[in-house]
């Protein structure tokens, strides 16, 4: 009986010793990710155009254009958001600029400067290439690009709303809804004739990325 007790105690000691050596894997909590989605609809040249993310290969692509100047001059950045597809030549693109900052402090505007720029530009003027405001570009089914013109005598208007600024490990984002009306223009390379298309009740929901 005494030997049995000793055996049991020895066995329990061995079990505890083995269990204490097992390293339990610690699974970190998943990192939060910004949820992004894009959609466009509007009437262009009398036809309803609707582009939906993941339908016919459409997705959103963002980019930026910076003009870096030596301090104390302020540098500038314009932001672009485009819905396009590798399956279809038709695409839409908007530009918004310019965020201003001192490039001597950083190669990019700070998050606070970036956020303040988008939050304060809800009704921007139309501008060439988004250099100092808003620009809309439309590439039609034949691959021809039509672009808004800040000097247009036709009615044009743009309003940004639903500005949501979020960040994750992949970057800093400014999500938005953009409603606008304007005309877009194209000059024929052969005849040099300027032609135009009317854009009505357009709405673009997407994002910019810092």
C-alpha positions in Angstrom: 0.0 0.0 0.0 2.8 2.3 0.9 4.5 1.5 -2.5 1.2 2.3 -4.3 1.0 5.7 -2.7 4.6 6.5 -3.6 3.9 5.4 -7.2 0.8 7.7 -7.4 2.6 10.7 -6.0 5.5 10.1 -8.5 3.0 9.9 -11.4 1.3 13.1 -10.4 4.6 14.8 -10.0 5.6 13.8 -13.5 2.3 15.0 -15.0 2.6 18.4 -13.3 6.2 18.6 -14.5 5.3 17.8 -18.1 2.3 20.2 -18.1 4.4 23.0 -16.7 6.8 22.6 -19.7 4.1 23.0 -22.3 4.2 26.5 -23.9 0.7 27.8 -24.6 0.4 29.7 -27.9 -0.8 33.2 -27.4 -2.9 34.3 -30.4 -3.0 38.1 -30.7 -6.3 39.8 -31.3 -6.9 40.7 -35.0 -5.8 44.2 -36.0 -8.7 46.5 -36.9 -8.9 47.1 -40.7 -10.7 50.0 -42.4 -13.7 48.8 -44.3 -13.6 50.3 -47.8 -16.2 50.2 -50.6 -16.8 52.2 -53.8 -19.7 52.9 -56.1 -20.6 55.4 -58.9 -23.8 56.3 -60.6 -24.8 59.2 -62.7 -26.3 60.3 -66.0 -23.6 61.0 -68.6 -24.7 62.3 -72.1 -28.2 61.1 -71.3 -27.2 57.5 -70.4 -27.3 56.1 -66.9 -23.9 55.0 -65.8 -23.4 52.7 -62.8 -20.2 51.2 -61.6 -20.3 48.8 -58.6 -17.3 47.4 -56.8 -16.5 43.7 -57.7 -19.0 43.8 -60.6 -17.4 43.5 -64.1 -14.1 43.7 -62.4 -14.5 47.3 -61.0 -12.4 48.4 -58.1 -11.1 51.7 -56.6 -7.5 52.9 -57.0 -6.1 55.9 -55.2 -3.0 58.0 -55.9 -1.5 61.4 -55.1 0.6 64.1 -56.8 2.9 66.2 -54.7 4.8 69.4 -55.4 7.6 69.7 -52.9 9.1 73.1 -52.2 11.9 74.2 -49.9 10.9 75.8 -46.6 9.5 78.3 -45.8 7.4 77.7 -49.0 4.5 75.3 -48.5 4.4 72.1 -50.4 1.1 70.7 -51.8 -0.6 67.4 -52.4 -3.5 66.5 -54.6 -5.5 63.3 -54.1 -7.1 61.0 -56.7 -9.7 58.3 -56.5 -10.6 56.2 -59.6 -13.1 53.4 -60.3 -11.7 51.3 -63.1 -11.7 47.7 -64.5 -9.3 45.5 -66.4 -12.4 44.1 -68.2 -13.9 47.4 -69.3 -12.4 50.6 -70.6 -15.0 52.8 -69.1 -13.9 54.5 -65.8 -14.5 57.6 -63.6 -11.9 59.5 -61.7 -12.0 62.5 -59.3 -9.2 64.7 -58.0 -9.1 67.0 -55.0 -6.2 69.4 -54.0 -4.3 70.9 -52.5 -3.3 70.0 -48.9 -0.5 72.4 -47.8 2.3 71.7 -45.4 6.0 72.4 -44.8 8.0 69.6 -46.4 10.9 70.4 -44.1 9.0 68.6 -41.3 8.0 65.5 -43.3 7.7 64.1 -46.8 3.9 63.9 -46.4 1.4 66.1 -44.7 0.6 65.0 -41.1 -2.5 63.0 -40.4 -4.1 66.0 -38.7 -3.3 68.2 -41.7 -4.6 65.6 -44.1 -7.8 65.1 -42.2 -8.4 68.8 -41.8 -7.9 69.4 -45.5 -10.6 66.9 -46.5 -13.0 68.0 -43.7 -12.8 71.6 -44.8 -13.1 71.1 -48.6 -16.8 70.1 -48.8 -17.7 72.5 -51.7 -14.4 73.0 -53.6 -14.0 75.0 -56.8 -13.4 73.2 -60.0 -9.7 73.1 -60.9 -7.3 71.7 -63.5 -5.9 68.3 -62.5 -7.2 69.0 -59.0 -4.4 71.4 -58.4 -6.5 73.7 -56.3 -9.9 72.1 -56.1 -12.0 69.4 -57.8 -11.8 67.7 -61.2 -13.9 64.9 -62.7 -12.7 62.7 -65.6 -14.7 60.2 -67.5 -13.2 57.6 -69.9 -15.9 56.3 -72.2 -16.4 52.9 -73.8 -14.0 53.7 -76.7 -11.2 54.8 -74.3 -11.6 58.5 -74.9 -11.1 60.6 -71.8 -13.4 63.6 -71.0 -12.5 66.1 -68.3 -14.2 68.9 -66.4 -13.0 72.4 -67.0 -12.8 75.2 -64.3 -13.4 77.8 -67.0 -16.7 76.1 -68.2 -19.6 78.5 -68.8 -22.0 75.7 -68.1 -23.4 74.9 -64.7 -21.1 72.9 -62.4 -21.4 72.1 -58.7 -19.8 69.6 -56.3 -20.5 68.7 -52.7 -18.6 66.3 -50.5 -20.4 64.7 -47.5 -20.2 61.7 -45.1 -16.5 62.3 -44.5 -15.1 59.5 -42.4 -11.4 59.4 -41.6 -9.9 56.1 -40.4 -6.5 54.5 -40.2 -5.1 51.0 -40.0 -1.8 49.3 -40.6 -2.1 49.9 -44.3 -2.5 53.7 -44.2 -4.7 56.7 -43.5 -8.0 57.0 -45.3 -10.6 59.7 -46.0 -13.9 58.0 -47.0 -16.5 60.2 -48.7 -19.6 60.7 -50.7 -19.3 63.1 -53.6 -22.3 64.5 -55.5 -21.8 66.7 -58.5 -23.1 68.1 -61.8 -20.8 69.4 -64.6 -19.8 69.2 -68.2 -16.8 67.2 -69.4 -14.8 68.1 -72.5 -12.6 66.4 -75.1 -10.7 67.9 -78.1 -10.5 65.7 -81.1 -6.8 65.2 -82.0 -7.4 65.3 -85.8 -10.2 67.9 -86.2 -9.3 69.9 -83.1 -13.0 70.3 -82.4 -13.9 70.7 -78.7 -16.9 68.5 -77.8 -18.7 68.1 -74.5 -20.8 65.7 -72.5 -23.2 66.7 -69.7 -22.9 64.9 -66.3 -26.0 65.0 -64.2 -26.9 63.8 -60.7 -23.5 62.0 -60.3 -22.7 60.4 -57.0 -19.4 58.8 -56.2 -18.7 56.9 -52.9 -15.1 55.9 -52.3 -12.0 57.1 -50.5 -8.7 59.0 -50.7 -5.5 57.6 -49.1 -2.7 59.6 -47.6 
